[in-house]
């Protein structure tokens, strides 16, 4: 396993659409392992392959619940409902957060590292994370959807004052 360099906005790779994975082999397994290690090292809850410069439809997530690490290859949303608005950040946009409206519930289907079909469903933070990471695969950043974007440090200083 290896920690990869996280691509930062405005790198153009973050605006490209990722391609479907067709080979489920040791290269994909290494990519998934590296992505998980990179996400954990950066204290993130999700990471999409384009964020490390690889235009493949691969995401990893761990929102700290009982599901632990979730790996999804070729994910797509099959159901969503409800609404929530809250703060989002991104490892590719350090120092900023934005208020984004997302579904309260999301069900996604994809494949595991061996090509088997899997489903992941979640509410609140997991629903937000699923949508955020799938957006990355389509070249969409949370800042495109945010009601407002703000500097995290400035917001913390205002709260303390």
N, C-alpha and C positions, 0 to 999 in steps of 0.2 A: 504494500500500500504506500501511497505517496500523497503528500499535500500538494495540491495544484494551486496555481496563481488564479485568483478571482479577477475576472475582467471587470473593469469599472466603466460606468457611463461617462462619456459618450462613445465608447468603442462601438463601431458599426455592427459587430457580430451580435450585439444585444438586440438589434432591430431586424434581424433576419429570421426567417421561418426555419425551424429545425426539420430534418428529414426523418422519415420513418425508419426504425431499426428493423432489419430483416435477418441479421445474423446474431444468434444467441450463443456466444462462444466465450472463450477465456478473455478475449479483449473486452467484451462487454462486462464480464465479471470484474475485471480489473478497474474499468471505468467506474462502475458502481461502488466498488470498495474505496477508490480514491475520492469519489464525490462525497461519500459518507465521512471519510476522515477529514476532508477539507471543510465540510459543513460544521462538524463538531469542533475542529480547531478554531474556526472563526466565530464560534458561539451562535451559529445560525439555527433556524428551525426547518429550513428547506434550501435546496440548491438544484438548479436545472443545468443540464450539460452546457447550454450556451454561455452560462456564467463562468465557465472555465475554458471558453473558446471552442467548444465542440458542438457542432450543429446537428445533434441527434436528439430524438424525442425521448429523453431520459430524465427522470427527477428522483430525488431522495428527500425524505421529510422525517422529522422527529419532533413532535410538539410536546414531548415530555409526558405523554399519557401511557396507558397500559399497552398500546400497540407498538411502542418503541419505534425502531427504524422501519420506515416504509419505502420500498423501492417500486417505482412504476416505470415501465417501458411502454412507449406509445400510448400514454394516457389520454382519455377523452371523458368529458363530463357527460353522463347519461341522465342525470336528474339533479335538479336544484330547486329550492324553494325558500321562502322567507327572505328576510333582509336584516343586515347588521351594518352599522357604520362604526369604524374604529381606526386606530392608528396602525400603520404598516411601515415597515422599513425594509431595506434590501441590502444584502451584502455587496451588491454591485453599485450601490448609491450610498456610500458611507456618510454618516453625519446628518442625514435628512430623514424625516418621517412625513407621512401624509395621512390625512383622513380619507378612507376609501370605503365605499359601500359595496358589500359583497353579499352573496346568499348566506342565509343562516345554516342551511343544510345543503350538502353536496354529496353526490354519489358519482364515483368515477370508475371506469373500467380501463384495464390495461393488461400488461403482461408482466410476469415476474422475470427474473434473470435467466430462466430456462425456457421462456416462451409460453408458459402456461397462463391462461386467462385468469385474472384476479379482479376483484372488486374492492374498493375502499370507500367507506362512507364516514362522514363526520359532520359535526356541528361546530359552531363558534370558531375557535382558532384553527382547528384542522380543516374546516370548510374554507376558511380564508386562505390557508396555506396551499391547499389543492388548487384553488383558482389562481393564486399568485404564481405558482410554479408552472402551471399549464400556460398561463399568459406568456411567461418567458419563452416557451417553445414556439410561440406565435409572434415573437418580436414586440410584445407589449410590456411596458414597464408600469409599475403602480402609479408613477407620477403622471402617466397619461390619463388615469382614472380618478386621481385624487381631487377632492373638493378643495383642499388647500395643502400646500407642502411647506414644512417649516424646519428650521435648524434645531436639532435635538438639544444641543448645548444651550442655545439661547432660550428655548422653552423651559429647560430645567432651571436656569438662572432666574427667569421671570417667576417661576413657582416659589423659589426660595425667598424672593424679595417681598 
